[in-house]
């Protein structure tokens, strides 16, 4: 059976397509929604988004492999992304990574056995002035300290938003920053 978007994603895409002057502009939201609906951007899921945006699968794959919020392999339901680029590294990102690894019992790049949380290192999150920076799903945390890791993990296990984060503008085109989105 051919892959489809969920009804909610379909509605979101149709309203975006009505606003964008060029169909291809919907490619990134189409990829994000396809990932949300189908778990990760496999070849078939990329093809779904490519058709939606009127671009070739090669173009869609190029975009899908460029952004850290898009994943071509299996991911956890929640993503903890720690910036490990130079400013954050100098400000202690390695200690943040170590604490998350300890709490989650996984290595960076891994996913917890229950599939709930993935921990990944990402490039600059564009808040170098307040490093280290961490992104949890679609929320940003600046000047993040290892002592804050426990509260983040506890909140995700409890189905809550970790406190203190700021939503990423345009983060989730359908569900805002809801936990479990
Ligand atoms: S280097 Fe981490 S936010 Fe820029």
Boltz pocket constraint, residues with backbone or C-beta under 6 A from the ligand:
constraints:
  - pocket:
      binder: B
      contacts: [[A, 83], [A, 84], [A, 85], [A, 86], [A, 87], [A, 88], [A, 89], [A, 123], [A, 124], [A, 125], [A, 126], [A, 127], [A, 128], [A, 131], [A, 132], [A, 133]]
      max_distance: 6.0
